[in-house]
Amino acid sequence: MSQHKSIKVKISQLAIDPSIDITILFQHFAQQPWAMLLDSAGNQHIDARFDIMVAKPIATLTTQQLESKVWRQHGSSYTSTVNPIDLLELLQAELFANCEVVDQDYADLPFLVGALGYFGYDLGRRFETLPEQSKQEYDSPDMAVGLYNWSVIKDRLTGQFYYCCLENLSTFKPQYFEQLVLKTKTNAQFNLSSDWRANLDESQYHNKLQVIDDYLRAGDCYQINFAQRFSAQYQGDEWQAYLTLRKANKAPFSAFIRLADSCILSISPERFLSLKNGQVQSKPIKGTRPRSNDPQQDQAAIKELLNAEKDRAENLMIVDLLRNDLSKHCMPHSVQVPKLFEIESFAAVHHLVSTVTGQLDGHSSAYSLFQGAFPGGSITGAPKIRAMQIIDELEPHKRNIYCGSVGYFGIRQDMDSSICIRTLLCENNTIYCWAGGGIVLDSVVSEEYQESLDKVAKILPLLSQLA
């Protein structure tokens, strides 16, 4: 891209019926490697205003352990051992140099063009010194990000679809999407070909939590997030599995990502970090109760969670950790906690959620902010590094996408990202799903084990039922 001539980002309103869900359009791309959807899944949540879809990137960056591979549509491809977050920031700056957003009427729209993808939990090994005790069984990269010169965004508040692209450089015309959304598409089926199996039985889970209790009593940590993994064999179309999960869970930070050899299905309710106009926000979740079909029991669960001393203490520990993480990249005294211990209700569970905010300082970028807080404290524990060391010691397998992030870095120094809980990895006809929780001194082992099952109550059984 020229270093001298300004490249305009053009935003067009698409003539698509506001009642049409973005999945109707995205289904025509869902089989393409590097097609990605950030999906609010029809949720009416405050953070669920926009859906974003992309495909056909102009460059990709994948990281596996110490090596990153960069592919570029125009120009040479290469490998690098540079910090992958720094490498991505440099690549985005190169590919989108001198981009100019012409129409400021669309200031509310997120992303437009830029980098979008996933950042697996194990990417954190590039930023901190951690042991290598747990097994690595996955082919999917630790990080996979595409750089896209176009996107389609739906504003669910107004129902309006937008096509955003670099002027004269995009693959499509607006009419292409308007016509595509009217075409029907027949999709393949999805079904499991085995039962779900956990990588820990209940007695092993109990034994691991006893070890964690010993670490907590020794003063190594205040809280350690511990997870078990479920896996099953499957055949068919992962997109169909995603549609089933999104309908049942309606999670505001849902996502579907297809790579050449794997798929990510995320129905996460949790925001990791967002940045817009210099304003930083994180919304850690700590504290869970299952939903009930009985309205009175459902309300009783909310009341119990609001008044649960243990859950409030867990939540506060992570809030303090995030305040510290954000303060490294925010203006002095700007980090605040405007909402503490609020209830947010989802299809399967109620969660206790807090909000931490700050003002980005003049020396930091969206990328340095992200790296400085990654992986999120709500899924590690506190202190973070010691908790991650203990997680690696006690969890039998690495986490890959689980507890990582899915998100974007737009060209206007805007960013949004999720915490990948309620997230599944599909590769080599095996589907993986994880569930965990924060363990503290007054945790009850049987209750923690049940909580982990509650969190996947609208995932594992649903996929088992698909024919």
C-alpha positions in Angstrom: 0.0 0.0 0.0 1.3 3.4 -0.9 3.0 5.4 1.9 1.9 8.7 0.3 -1.6 8.3 -1.0 -4.5 8.2 1.5 -6.7 5.1 1.2 -10.3 5.7 2.1 -12.4 3.3 4.1 -15.8 3.3 2.4 -19.0 2.4 4.4 -22.1 1.5 2.5 -25.6 0.8 3.8 -26.8 -2.6 2.5 -30.4 -3.1 1.3 -31.0 -6.1 3.5 -34.2 -6.7 5.5 -33.5 -5.7 9.1 -35.2 -8.9 10.3 -32.6 -11.1 8.7 -30.0 -12.6 11.0 -26.4 -12.2 10.0 -26.0 -16.1 10.0 -28.2 -16.1 6.9 -25.5 -14.2 5.1 -22.5 -15.8 6.8 -23.6 -19.4 6.1 -22.5 -18.8 2.5 -18.9 -18.2 3.8 -18.9 -20.7 6.7 -17.0 -23.4 4.9 -14.2 -21.1 3.7 -10.9 -21.2 5.7 -10.4 -17.9 7.5 -14.1 -17.0 7.5 -14.9 -15.5 10.9 -18.1 -14.3 12.7 -18.3 -12.2 15.9 -21.9 -12.9 16.8 -24.2 -11.5 19.5 -26.4 -14.5 18.9 -29.7 -12.5 19.2 -29.0 -11.5 22.8 -30.5 -8.3 24.1 -27.5 -7.7 26.3 -26.0 -4.2 26.5 -22.8 -5.5 24.9 -24.6 -7.3 22.1 -25.4 -4.5 19.6 -23.1 -5.4 16.7 -22.4 -8.5 14.6 -19.3 -8.6 12.5 -18.3 -11.0 9.7 -15.2 -11.3 7.6 -13.6 -13.7 5.1 -10.9 -13.9 2.4 -8.1 -12.1 4.4 -5.3 -10.2 2.6 -2.8 -11.6 5.2 -2.8 -14.2 8.0 -0.6 -14.7 11.0 -0.4 -18.0 12.8 1.7 -18.8 15.9 2.7 -22.2 17.1 4.9 -22.1 20.2 8.0 -20.0 19.3 7.4 -19.6 15.6 5.0 -17.4 13.7 4.1 -17.7 10.0 2.9 -14.7 8.0 1.2 -15.2 4.7 0.4 -12.2 2.5 -1.8 -12.1 -0.6 0.5 -9.6 -2.2 4.2 -9.8 -1.2 6.4 -12.4 0.3 5.4 -14.7 3.1 7.9 -15.4 6.0 8.4 -16.9 9.4 9.5 -15.1 12.5 10.3 -15.6 16.2 9.4 -12.0 17.1 6.8 -11.5 19.9 3.6 -12.4 18.0 1.6 -9.5 19.3 4.3 -7.1 18.3 4.5 -8.8 14.9 0.8 -8.4 14.4 0.8 -4.8 15.3 3.6 -4.1 12.8 1.8 -6.1 10.1 -1.4 -4.2 10.6 0.4 -0.9 10.5 2.1 -1.9 7.2 -1.0 -3.2 5.5 -3.3 -0.3 6.6 -0.9 2.6 6.5 -2.6 5.9 5.5 -6.1 4.5 5.8 -8.7 7.2 6.3 -12.3 6.8 7.5 -14.2 9.3 5.4 -17.7 9.3 6.9 -17.8 10.2 10.6 -21.6 9.5 10.7 -20.6 5.9 11.4 -18.5 6.6 14.5 -20.4 4.0 16.5 -19.5 1.1 14.2 -16.8 -1.2 15.5 -13.8 -2.6 13.6 -14.5 -1.7 9.9 -11.2 -3.3 8.6 -8.1 -4.6 10.4 -7.1 -7.7 12.4 -9.5 -10.3 13.6 -9.0 -13.7 15.1 -8.2 -15.8 18.1 -5.5 -15.8 20.8 -5.2 -19.1 22.6 -4.5 -19.3 26.3 -1.1 -20.9 25.7 0.0 -17.8 23.8 0.6 -16.5 27.3 3.8 -18.7 27.4 5.4 -16.1 25.0 4.9 -13.4 27.6 5.7 -15.2 30.8 8.0 -18.0 31.9 5.8 -21.0 32.6 6.4 -24.8 33.0 5.7 -27.3 30.2 4.1 -30.1 32.2 0.7 -30.5 30.6 0.2 -32.4 27.4 0.0 -30.6 24.0 -2.5 -32.6 21.9 -3.7 -30.0 19.5 -2.8 -29.1 15.9 -4.6 -25.7 16.0 -2.2 -22.7 16.4 -1.8 -20.9 19.7 -2.8 -17.8 17.7 -4.6 -17.3 14.4 -5.4 -13.8 13.1 -6.5 -12.6 9.7 -6.1 -9.1 8.3 -9.2 -8.1 6.4 -9.8 -5.2 4.0 -13.6 -5.6 4.3 -16.3 -6.5 6.7 -20.1 -6.7 7.0 -21.5 -5.4 10.2 -25.1 -5.5 11.4 -26.3 -2.9 13.9 -28.9 -4.9 15.8 -30.2 -1.7 17.4 -31.4 -0.4 14.1 -31.4 -3.6 12.0 -29.1 -1.9 9.4 -26.4 -3.9 7.6 -23.2 -2.1 6.6 -20.5 -3.1 4.1 -17.1 -1.6 5.1 -14.1 -1.8 2.7 -11.0 -0.2 1.5 -12.1 1.9 -1.6 -11.1 0.3 -4.9 -9.3 -2.6 -3.2 -12.1 -4.8 -2.0 -13.2 -8.2 -3.4 -16.9 -7.5 -3.4 -19.5 -4.9 -4.4 -22.4 -4.1 -2.0 -24.9 -5.8 -4.4 -23.1 -9.1 -4.0 -24.3 -9.4 -0.3 -27.7 -8.1 -1.1 -28.3 -10.8 -3.6 -26.5 -13.5 -1.6 -28.7 -13.2 1.4 -31.7 -14.2 -0.7 -30.2 -17.5 -1.8 -31.0 -20.7 0.0 -28.2 -23.0 1.1 -28.3 -26.7 2.1 -26.0 -27.6 4.9 -24.6 -30.9 5.9 -25.6 -32.6 9.2 -23.5 -32.7 12.4 -23.5 -35.5 14.9 -21.3 -37.0 17.6 -20.0 -40.5 16.9 -19.0 -41.2 20.5 -20.0 -40.2 24.0 -18.4 -37.3 25.8 -15.4 -38.3 28.0 -13.8 -36.1 30.7 -10.0 -36.0 31.1 -10.6 -36.3 34.9 -13.1 -38.5 36.7 -14.8 -37.1 39.8 -12.3 -38.6 42.3 -9.3 -37.3 40.3 -11.0 -33.9 40.2 -11.4 -34.0 44.0 -7.7 -35.0 44.4 -6.6 -32.0 42.3 -8.7 -29.6 44.3 -7.1 -30.9 47.5 -3.7 -30.1 46.0 -5.0 -26.6 45.2 -6.3 -26.2 48.7 -2.7 -27.1 50.0 -1.3 -24.3 47.7 -3.9 -21.8 48.9 -3.1 -22.6 52.6 0.6 -22.3 51.9 0.0 -18.8 50.6 1.0 -19.5 46.9 -2.3 -18.0 45.7 -5.5 -16.5 46.8 -7.5 -18.1 43.9 -6.7 -20.7 41.2 -8.9 -21.3 38.2 -9.1 -25.1 37.5 -10.8 -26.8 34.6 -11.6 -30.2 33.2 -11.8 -31.1 29.5 -14.5 -33.1 27.7 -14.0 -34.6 24.3 -16.0 -36.7 21.8 -15.7 -37.9 18.2 -17.9 -36.2 15.6 -18.6 -36.1 11.9 -20.3 -33.5 9.7 -20.6 -29.7 9.5 -19.3 -27.7 12.5 -21.4 -24.7 11.4 -24.5 -26.7 12.2 -23.2 -27.4 15.7 -22.5 -23.7 16.2 -26.1 -22.8 15.1 -27.5 -25.2 17.6 -25.3 -23.8 20.4 -26.0 -20.1 19.6 -29.7 -20.6 19.6 -29.8 -22.3 23.0 -27.2 -20.1 24.7 -27.7 -16.6 23.1 -24.3 -15.5 24.5 -23.3 -11.9 23.6 -19.7 -12.8 22.8 -20.3 -15.7 20.5 -18.0 -16.5 17.6 -17.4 -18.9 14.8 -13.9 -19.2 13.3 -12.9 -21.6 10.6 -9.3 -22.3 9.8 -8.0 -24.8 7.2 -7.9 -27.7 9.6 -10.0 -26.7 12.6 -12.9 -24.7 13.9 -13.6 -22.6 17.0 -17.2 -22.5 18.3 -17.5 -20.0 21.1 -20.7 -19.1 23.0 -18.9 -16.9 25.6 -20.8 -14.4 27.8 -17.6 -12.6 29.0 -15.8 -9.5 27.7 -12.1 -9.5 28.2 -11.1 -6.0 27.1 -12.6 -3.3 24.9 -11.1 0.0 23.8 -12.9 2.8 22.0 -12.0 6.4 21.9 -9.3 5.8 24.5 -11.8 4.3 27.0 -10.9 0.8 28.3 -13.4 -1.6 29.8 -13.1 -5.1 31.2 -16.0 -7.2 32.6 -14.8 -10.1 34.7 -17.2 -12.9 35.6 -16.8 -14.7 38.9 -19.7 -16.4 40.6 -22.2 -18.8 39.0 -25.6 -20.3 39.7 -27.7 -22.6 37.4 -30.9 -21.3 35.9 -34.3 -22.9 36.8 -37.5 -23.2 34.8 -39.4 -22.3 38.0 -39.4 -18.5 38.2 -39.4 -18.5 42.0 -36.4 -20.8 42.2 -34.7 -18.8 39.5 -35.1 -15.6 41.5 -33.9 -17.4 44.6 -30.7 -18.4 42.8 -30.1 -14.7 41.9 -30.6 -13.7 45.5 -28.3 -16.4 46.8 -25.6 -15.4 44.3 -25.8 -11.7 45.2 -25.4 -12.6 48.9 -22.8 -15.3 48.6 -19.7 -14.2 50.5 -17.4 -16.7 48.7 -18.5 -15.6 45.2 -18.2 -11.9 46.1 -14.7 -12.5 47.5 -13.7 -14.4 44.3 -15.0 -11.6 42.1 -13.3 -8.9 44.1 -9.9 -10.7 43.9 -10.1 -10.7 40.1 -11.3 -7.1 40.0 -8.2 -6.1 42.0 -6.0 -8.1 39.6 -7.5 -6.4 36.6 -7.2 -3.0 38.2 -3.5 -3.7 38.4 -3.2 -5.0 34.8 -5.1 -2.0 33.4 -3.2 0.5 35.5 0.0 -0.4 33.6 -1.4 1.1 30.4 -4.0 3.6 31.7 -3.7 7.2 32.8 -2.8 7.6 36.5 -5.9 7.5 38.8 -8.2 6.7 35.8 -8.9 3.1 36.6 -12.3 2.8 38.2 -14.9 0.1 39.2 -18.2 1.6 38.2 -20.1 -1.6 38.7 -19.3 -4.2 41.3 -21.2 -7.6 41.8 -24.0 -7.1 39.2 -26.1 -10.1 38.1 -26.2 -10.9 34.4 -28.4 -13.8 33.4 -27.8 -16.2 30.5 -29.6 -19.2 29.1 -27.9 -21.8 31.4 -26.6 -19.8 34.4 -26.7 -16.5 36.3 -23.3 -14.8 36.7 -21.8 -12.2 39.0 -20.1 -9.6 36.9 -18.1 -6.5 37.7 -17.0 -3.7 35.4 -13.5 -2.2 35.4 -12.7 0.9 33.3 -9.8 3.2 32.6 -8.4 5.8 30.1 -5.6 4.6 27.9 -2.4 6.5 28.4 -0.5 8.2 25.6 2.3 5.7 25.5 0.2 2.5 25.0 -1.6 0.9 22.1 -4.5 -1.5 21.9 -2.0 -4.2 21.4 0.2 -3.4 24.4 -2.9 -3.1 26.6 -4.1 -6.5 25.4 -0.7 -8.2 25.9 -0.3 -6.6 29.4 -3.5 -8.2 30.6 -3.4 -11.5 28.7 -4.7 -14.1 29.5 -7.5 -12.6 31.5 -7.3 -12.8 35.3 -10.8 -14.2 35.7 -9.7 -17.5 34.1 -6.2 -17.8 35.8 -6.4 -16.7 39.4 -4.4 -14.4 41.6 -1.5 -13.8 41.7 -1.7 -14.6 38.0 1.7 -16.1 37.2 1.8 -18.4 40.2 -1.8 -19.5 39.4 -0.8 -20.3 35.8 2.1 -22.4 37.0 -0.2 -24.4 39.2 -2.8 -24.8 36.4 -0.1 -26.2 34.2 1.0 -28.6 36.9 -2.5 -29.9 37.6 -4.5 -29.8 34.4 -3.6 -32.9 32.3 -3.7 -31.1 28.9 -3.0 -27.7 27.6 -6.0 -25.4 27.1 -5.4 -24.1 23.5 -8.4 -21.8 22.7 -10.1 -22.3 26.1 -9.6 -19.3 28.3 -7.9 -17.4 25.5 -9.6 -14.6 23.6 -11.4 -14.0 20.3 -11.5 -10.4 19.1 -10.5 -7.6 16.7 -8.1 -4.7 16.4 -9.6 -2.1 14.2 -7.8 0.7 12.3 -9.2 3.4 14.6 -7.3 2.1 17.6 -10.5 0.3 18.7 -10.5 -3.2 20.0 -12.9 -5.7 21.6 -12.2 -9.2 22.9 -13.9 -12.0 24.7 -12.8 -14.5 27.3 -13.2 -17.9 25.7 -15.2 -19.8 28.2 -18.0 -22.0 26.9 -15.8 -22.5 23.9 -15.2 -25.6 21.8 -12.3 -26.7 19.5 -13.0 -29.0 16.5 -10.1 -30.7 14.8 -9.3 -34.1 13.3 -13.0 -35.2 13.9 -12.6 -34.6 17.7 -14.5 -31.9 19.5 -13.1 -30.5 22.8 -15.0 -28.5 25.4 -13.8 -27.3 28.8 -15.4 -26.1 32.1 -13.9 -24.8 35.2 -14.1 -22.4 38.1 -12.2 -20.3 40.6 -11.1 -22.3 43.6 -10.6 -20.4 46.9 -10.0 -21.5 50.5 -13.7 -21.9 51.4 -14.5 -23.8 48.1 -16.6 -27.0 48.6 -15.2 -29.7 46.3 -18.5 -31.3 45.4 -20.1 -27.8 44.7 -17.2 -26.8 42.4 -17.4 -30.1 40.5 -21.2 -29.5 40.0 -20.6 -25.9 38.9 -18.3 -27.0 36.2 -21.1 -29.3 34.9 -23.7 -26.6 35.2 -21.6 -24.4 32.9 -21.8 -27.0 30.0 -25.4 -28.0 30.7 -26.5 -26.3 27.5 -23.6 -27.5 25.4 -22.7 -31.2 25.8 -26.3 -32.6 25.9 -27.4 -30.5 23.0 -24.7 -31.7 20.7 -25.3 -35.3 21.8 -28.9 -35.0 20.6 -28.0 -33.9 17.1 -28.6 -36.5 14.5 
